[in-house]
Amino acid sequence: MPRVPAAQVTYAATMTSGQTEIWHNPRCTKSRNATAHLDAAGVDYTVRRYLDDPPTVEELREVLTRLGAQPWDITRTGEQIAKDLGMAQWGRTEADRDRWLNALAQHPKLIQRPIVLTADGGAVMARDEESLRALD
């Protein structure tokens, strides 16, 4: 398992534009695979350990715009926290967005990973080989 050099790890409170960033959980196999792919591709990136440095609601809005997704699309609804909150029964309309965003900001464990924010302003939910190839 490749290790991310300490110099590449960031706990910045805001996203850095013009630079590739991965929202990473080092305990997650898919997240480790994504960093290994970025390393192998020679991509210069920073790591945001989003469980230690949770995104704000505004950052989540930006990421969702870049992904072309809704908050429920990036929510790990199988997590115990989601079950405790009853998220499976939450609405999935524009009127419900803020409720979802606030839950993700308060409970970053609910955010699917890894999310790669590309230097060109795009974003990828890098959970499978096809998504990882989009980063090349």
Secondary structure, DSSP 8 states (H G I E B T S, - for coil): -----GGGEE--SS--TTSEEEE--TT-HHHHHHHHHHHHTT--EEEE-TTTS---HHHHHHHHHHHT--GGGGB-TTSHHHHHHTGGGS--SGGGHHHHHHHHHH-GGGB-S-EEE-TTS-EEE--SHHHHHTT-
